[in-house]
């Protein structure tokens, strides 16, 4: 049974948190941009990303030592304080840039403590991780669709302070839900030094060929595919079809994400990563359509395929990690996974503009499609990835591939 009290509480915690984050992206861009311009937005975003990437591995160690739930609960309380501070200052005036940078850095570090547990806690609140992951993915996609719209309305009528206050409230709701989750006996990592824990996590990560092979491909994707798509897609689509068209395209991606999550609810392939790698080919239709200056209907259809492919892959991947990694290592290995997957994304985003200026945005996106095809082929040609079978239950002891 999926909808137990524990899973329901965790589900609510994740959904309201994602909804708040989706609101905050719009509020931050509007509020910070109005006072400090594009440079201010970039500095505040960098202030979040640097501590996030810097502390994510330690978040995995602490989650394995203390358990995912208490660490996630503590991170929610820290982010509640940081966002609540920004909200209070916005309600009375314009926060100084240093305060926005400081609170952004605190939130980034807290998220680094929170994120490894997102994977680790799922097997503790359900006996059907794939169905749970798919359900959460669909709900998160809906939250990501509604969040920006609600933020725009609130910002227009009430200002940035109210949007930040609502975001802070989502962390409070999440914290209450997590505080009431009962996970039973939680596997804990053996006590050792921080360095020893990090080394042990790295050894377990390296011992699983299917795991590090996927992350290597994702590092390349971050630089050559995921990174360039957002900034170059925004410029090309808005320039050719207008800003509203770009908004419609992003909504189509969200609709596709919902459809991909629903497909993952029903389909249980025997080889989930192989099926996910095949599905990821659909992700490439969007950069291809943008590069070819497709019509708006073609862009929307490609965007639906893009979101669906991403959602289906994500569920297959998360479920494989949750069921193939031993519980006392799951948070640490998730931290290595997140660092590898997300660490290259800013590089791709930073390089996209200068390279596009030199060779043309269309050629950059064309190269993205080529790299995507090569990456999907590499996954399917790697025996450990292609041959990984669906596990019925989460593992209880190490089993290297």
C-alpha positions as CSV (number, residue, x, y, z in Angstrom):
1,X,0.0,0.0,0.0
2,X,1.5,3.4,-1.0
3,X,-0.6,5.9,0.8
4,X,0.4,5.1,4.4
5,X,0.5,7.9,6.9
6,X,4.3,8.0,6.7
7,X,4.4,8.3,2.9
8,X,1.6,10.9,2.9
9,X,3.5,13.1,5.3
10,X,6.7,12.8,3.3
11,X,4.8,13.4,0.1
12,X,3.3,16.6,1.5
13,X,6.7,17.8,2.8
14,X,8.3,17.3,-0.7
15,X,5.4,18.9,-2.6
16,X,5.1,22.1,-0.6
17,X,8.9,22.5,-0.6
18,X,9.0,22.2,-4.4
19,X,6.1,24.6,-4.7
20,X,7.9,27.2,-2.6
21,X,11.1,26.8,-4.5
22,X,9.3,27.3,-7.8
23,X,7.7,30.5,-6.5
24,X,11.0,31.7,-5.2
25,X,12.7,31.5,-8.6
26,X,10.3,34.0,-10.0
27,X,10.3,36.2,-6.9
28,X,14.1,36.3,-6.8
29,X,14.5,37.2,-10.4
30,X,11.9,40.0,-10.1
31,X,12.8,41.4,-6.7
32,X,16.6,41.2,-6.9
33,X,16.7,42.3,-10.5
34,X,14.6,45.4,-9.8
35,X,17.1,46.6,-7.2
36,X,20.4,45.2,-8.2
37,X,20.0,44.1,-11.9
38,X,21.2,41.0,-13.6
39,X,24.5,41.1,-11.8
40,X,22.8,41.0,-8.5
41,X,20.7,38.0,-9.6
42,X,23.9,36.2,-10.7
43,X,25.8,36.9,-7.5
44,X,22.9,35.7,-5.3
45,X,22.4,32.5,-7.3
46,X,26.2,31.9,-7.2
47,X,26.1,32.4,-3.4
48,X,23.5,29.6,-3.2
49,X,25.3,27.2,-5.6
50,X,28.8,27.4,-4.2
51,X,28.0,26.2,-0.6
52,X,25.5,23.7,-2.0
53,X,28.2,22.0,-4.1
54,X,30.8,22.5,-1.4
55,X,28.9,20.9,1.4
56,X,26.8,18.2,-0.4
57,X,29.3,15.4,0.3
58,X,29.3,16.3,4.0
59,X,25.5,16.2,3.9
60,X,25.6,12.6,2.7
61,X,28.0,11.7,5.6
62,X,25.8,13.4,8.2
63,X,22.6,11.8,6.8
64,X,24.2,8.3,7.0
65,X,25.4,9.0,10.6
66,X,22.3,10.8,11.9
67,X,19.6,9.5,9.6
68,X,18.0,11.4,6.7
69,X,14.9,12.6,8.5
70,X,16.5,14.6,11.3
71,X,19.0,16.2,9.0
72,X,16.2,17.2,6.5
73,X,14.1,18.5,9.4
74,X,17.1,20.6,10.6
75,X,17.7,21.9,7.1
76,X,14.1,23.0,6.7
77,X,14.3,25.0,10.0
78,X,17.5,26.7,8.8
79,X,15.9,27.6,5.5
80,X,12.8,28.8,7.3
81,X,14.9,31.2,9.3
82,X,16.9,32.4,6.2
83,X,13.9,33.0,4.0
84,X,11.9,34.4,6.8
85,X,14.6,37.0,7.5
86,X,14.6,38.1,3.8
87,X,10.8,38.3,3.8
88,X,10.8,40.5,6.9
89,X,13.3,42.9,5.4
90,X,11.5,43.0,2.1
91,X,8.2,43.8,3.9
92,X,9.9,46.9,5.4
93,X,12.1,48.0,2.5
94,X,14.8,46.7,0.2
95,X,17.3,44.3,1.7
96,X,21.0,45.2,1.3
97,X,22.8,42.9,-1.2
98,X,25.1,41.5,1.4
99,X,22.1,40.2,3.4
100,X,20.6,38.6,0.3
101,X,24.0,36.9,-0.5
102,X,24.3,35.7,3.2
103,X,20.8,34.3,3.4
104,X,21.3,32.7,-0.1
105,X,24.5,31.0,1.1
106,X,22.9,29.8,4.3
107,X,20.0,28.3,2.3
108,X,22.5,26.7,-0.2
109,X,24.4,25.0,2.7
110,X,21.2,23.9,4.3
111,X,20.0,22.4,1.0
112,X,23.2,20.5,0.8
113,X,22.3,18.9,4.1
114,X,18.7,18.2,2.9
115,X,19.3,16.9,-0.6
116,X,21.0,13.5,0.1
117,X,18.1,12.4,2.3
118,X,15.6,13.0,-0.5
119,X,16.7,9.6,-1.9
120,X,17.5,8.0,1.4
121,X,14.2,8.4,3.1
122,X,12.0,7.0,0.3
123,X,12.7,3.3,1.0
124,X,12.0,4.0,4.7
125,X,8.4,5.3,4.1
126,X,7.2,2.9,1.4
127,X,7.7,-0.7,0.2
128,X,7.2,0.4,-3.5
129,X,9.9,3.0,-4.3
130,X,9.2,3.2,-8.0
131,X,5.5,4.0,-7.5
132,X,6.5,6.5,-4.8
133,X,9.1,8.2,-6.9
134,X,6.6,8.4,-9.9
135,X,3.9,9.8,-7.7
136,X,6.2,12.4,-6.2
137,X,7.5,13.3,-9.7
138,X,4.0,14.0,-11.0
139,X,3.0,16.1,-8.0
140,X,6.3,18.0,-8.2
141,X,5.7,18.8,-11.8
142,X,2.3,20.2,-11.0
143,X,3.8,22.3,-8.2
144,X,6.5,23.6,-10.6
145,X,3.8,24.6,-13.0
146,X,1.7,26.4,-10.4
147,X,4.5,27.9,-8.4
148,X,5.7,30.6,-10.9
149,X,2.1,31.6,-11.7
150,X,1.2,32.1,-8.1
151,X,4.5,33.9,-7.4
152,X,3.8,36.3,-10.3
153,X,0.3,37.1,-9.0
154,X,1.5,37.5,-5.4
155,X,4.4,39.7,-6.5
156,X,2.2,41.9,-8.5
157,X,-0.4,42.5,-5.8
158,X,1.6,42.2,-2.6
159,X,5.3,42.4,-3.4
160,X,8.4,40.3,-2.8
161,X,8.1,40.2,0.9
162,X,4.9,38.2,0.8
163,X,6.3,35.7,-1.8
164,X,9.4,35.1,0.4
165,X,7.1,34.7,3.5
166,X,5.1,32.1,1.6
167,X,8.3,30.3,0.7
168,X,9.4,30.4,4.3
169,X,6.0,28.9,5.3
170,X,6.5,26.0,2.9
171,X,9.6,25.1,4.9
172,X,7.6,25.3,8.1
173,X,5.0,22.9,6.7
174,X,7.7,20.6,5.4
175,X,9.4,20.5,8.8
176,X,6.1,19.7,10.6
177,X,5.4,16.8,8.2
178,X,9.0,15.4,8.6
179,X,8.8,15.7,12.3
180,X,5.7,13.4,12.3
181,X,7.2,10.8,9.9
182,X,8.1,7.5,11.6
183,X,10.8,5.6,9.9
184,X,11.4,2.8,12.4
185,X,14.9,1.5,12.9
186,X,17.2,3.4,10.6
187,X,20.5,1.9,9.3
188,X,23.4,4.0,10.5
189,X,26.9,4.2,9.2
190,X,29.6,2.9,11.5
191,X,31.3,5.6,13.5
192,X,34.6,6.9,11.9
193,X,36.3,10.1,11.0
194,X,34.7,12.4,8.5
195,X,37.5,11.7,6.0
196,X,37.1,8.0,6.5
197,X,33.4,8.2,5.9
198,X,34.0,10.2,2.7
199,X,36.6,7.7,1.5
200,X,34.3,4.8,2.3
201,X,31.5,6.4,0.3
202,X,33.8,7.0,-2.6
203,X,34.9,3.4,-2.6
204,X,31.3,2.2,-2.7
205,X,30.5,4.7,-5.4
206,X,33.5,3.6,-7.5
207,X,32.7,-0.1,-6.9
208,X,29.3,0.2,-8.8
209,X,30.1,0.6,-12.5
210,X,26.5,1.3,-13.4
211,X,26.5,4.2,-10.9
212,X,29.6,6.1,-11.9
213,X,29.1,5.3,-15.6
214,X,25.8,7.2,-15.6
215,X,27.3,10.1,-13.6
216,X,30.2,10.4,-16.1
217,X,27.6,10.7,-18.9
218,X,25.7,13.3,-16.8
219,X,28.8,15.4,-16.3
220,X,29.1,15.6,-20.1
221,X,25.4,16.3,-20.4
222,X,25.6,19.1,-17.9
223,X,28.3,20.9,-19.9
224,X,27.1,20.2,-23.4
225,X,23.3,19.5,-23.2
226,X,21.5,20.6,-20.0
227,X,23.7,23.8,-19.5
228,X,23.2,25.4,-22.9
229,X,19.6,24.5,-23.4
230,X,18.1,26.9,-20.9
231,X,19.9,30.2,-21.8
232,X,20.1,29.6,-25.5
233,X,16.6,28.2,-25.7
234,X,15.2,31.3,-24.0
235,X,17.0,33.6,-26.3
236,X,16.2,31.8,-29.6
237,X,12.5,31.0,-28.8
238,X,11.7,34.4,-27.3
239,X,13.5,36.2,-30.1
240,X,11.6,34.3,-32.9
241,X,8.2,33.6,-31.3
242,X,8.0,36.2,-28.5
243,X,8.3,35.9,-24.7
244,X,4.9,34.3,-24.2
245,X,5.9,31.5,-26.6
246,X,8.8,30.6,-24.3
247,X,6.4,30.5,-21.3
248,X,4.1,28.2,-23.3
249,X,7.1,26.0,-24.1
250,X,8.1,25.7,-20.4
251,X,4.5,24.8,-19.6
252,X,4.6,22.1,-22.2
253,X,7.8,20.7,-20.6
254,X,5.8,20.6,-17.3
255,X,2.9,18.8,-18.9
256,X,5.3,16.3,-20.4
257,X,6.8,15.8,-17.0
258,X,3.4,14.9,-15.6
259,X,2.9,12.4,-18.5
260,X,6.3,10.9,-18.0
261,X,5.6,10.4,-14.3
262,X,2.3,8.8,-15.0
263,X,4.0,6.4,-17.5
264,X,6.6,5.5,-14.8
265,X,3.6,4.7,-12.5
266,X,2.4,2.0,-14.9
267,X,5.6,0.7,-16.6
268,X,8.0,-1.5,-14.7
269,X,10.7,-2.4,-17.2
270,X,13.0,-5.4,-16.2
271,X,16.0,-3.2,-17.1
272,X,15.1,0.2,-15.8
273,X,18.3,2.1,-16.8
274,X,18.2,0.7,-20.3
275,X,14.6,1.7,-20.7
276,X,15.4,5.2,-19.3
277,X,18.3,5.6,-21.7
278,X,16.1,4.9,-24.6
279,X,13.5,7.3,-23.3
280,X,16.1,10.0,-22.9
281,X,16.3,10.2,-26.7
282,X,13.0,12.1,-26.5
283,X,14.7,14.8,-24.4
284,X,16.8,15.7,-27.4
285,X,13.8,16.7,-29.5
286,X,13.6,20.1,-27.8
287,X,17.1,21.4,-28.5
288,X,16.8,19.9,-32.0
289,X,13.5,21.8,-32.7
290,X,14.9,25.0,-31.3
291,X,18.1,24.7,-33.4
292,X,16.0,24.1,-36.5
293,X,13.8,27.1,-35.8
294,X,10.7,24.9,-35.6
295,X,7.2,26.3,-35.6
296,X,5.5,26.9,-32.3
297,X,3.4,23.7,-32.5
298,X,6.6,21.7,-33.2
299,X,8.3,23.3,-30.2
300,X,5.4,22.5,-27.9
301,X,5.3,18.9,-29.1
302,X,9.1,18.6,-28.6
303,X,8.8,20.2,-25.2
304,X,6.2,17.6,-24.1
305,X,8.6,14.8,-25.2
306,X,11.5,16.5,-23.4
307,X,9.6,16.7,-20.1
308,X,8.2,13.2,-20.4
309,X,11.7,11.7,-21.2
310,X,13.2,13.5,-18.2
311,X,10.6,12.4,-15.8
312,X,10.7,8.7,-16.9
313,X,14.5,8.6,-16.7
314,X,14.4,10.3,-13.3
315,X,12.0,7.7,-11.8
316,X,14.0,4.8,-13.2
317,X,17.3,6.2,-11.9
318,X,16.1,7.1,-8.4
319,X,14.4,3.8,-8.0
320,X,17.6,1.9,-9.1
321,X,19.8,3.9,-6.7
322,X,17.3,3.4,-3.8
323,X,17.0,-0.4,-4.3
324,X,20.6,-1.2,-5.4
325,X,22.6,0.7,-2.8
326,X,22.8,-0.5,0.9
327,X,20.8,1.7,3.3
328,X,23.8,2.7,5.4
329,X,25.6,4.1,2.2
330,X,22.6,5.5,0.4
331,X,22.9,9.1,1.5
332,X,26.6,9.3,0.8
333,X,26.3,7.8,-2.6
334,X,23.4,10.1,-3.4
335,X,25.7,13.0,-2.4
336,X,28.4,11.9,-4.8
337,X,25.7,11.5,-7.5
338,X,24.3,15.0,-6.9
339,X,27.7,16.5,-6.9
340,X,28.6,14.8,-10.2
341,X,25.2,15.5,-11.8
342,X,24.8,19.2,-10.8
343,X,28.5,20.3,-10.5
344,X,29.0,20.6,-14.3
345,X,25.7,22.4,-15.0
346,X,27.0,25.9,-14.1
347,X,30.0,25.3,-16.4
348,X,27.7,24.6,-19.3
349,X,25.5,27.6,-18.5
350,X,28.5,29.9,-18.2
351,X,30.1,28.7,-21.5
352,X,26.9,28.7,-23.5
353,X,26.8,32.4,-24.2
354,X,30.4,33.0,-25.2
355,X,30.5,29.8,-27.4
356,X,27.2,30.7,-29.0
357,X,28.6,34.2,-29.7
358,X,31.5,32.7,-31.6
359,X,29.9,29.9,-33.6
360,X,26.1,30.5,-33.3
361,X,23.5,29.3,-30.9
362,X,22.0,26.9,-33.4
363,X,25.3,25.1,-33.8
364,X,25.8,24.9,-30.1
365,X,22.3,23.3,-29.7
366,X,23.1,21.0,-32.7
367,X,26.2,19.8,-30.9
368,X,24.0,19.3,-27.8
369,X,21.8,16.9,-29.7
370,X,24.9,15.0,-31.0
371,X,26.4,14.7,-27.5
372,X,23.0,13.6,-26.2
373,X,22.8,10.8,-28.8
374,X,26.3,9.7,-28.0
375,X,25.6,9.7,-24.3
376,X,22.4,7.6,-24.6
377,X,24.4,5.2,-26.8
378,X,27.2,5.1,-24.3
379,X,24.7,4.1,-21.6
380,X,23.2,1.3,-23.7
381,X,26.7,0.0,-24.7
382,X,27.8,-0.2,-21.1
383,X,27.0,-3.7,-19.9
384,X,26.6,-2.7,-16.2
385,X,24.1,-0.1,-17.2
386,X,22.3,-2.0,-19.9
387,X,22.1,-5.2,-17.8
388,X,21.0,-3.7,-14.5
389,X,17.8,-5.4,-13.5
390,X,14.9,-4.1,-11.4
391,X,15.2,-5.0,-7.8
392,X,12.1,-6.1,-6.0
393,X,13.2,-4.8,-2.6
394,X,15.9,-2.3,-1.4
395,X,19.2,-4.1,-0.8
396,X,20.4,-4.7,2.8
397,X,24.1,-5.3,2.1
398,X,26.7,-4.0,-0.3
399,X,26.7,-5.6,-3.8
400,X,29.1,-4.1,-6.2
401,X,28.6,-4.4,-9.9
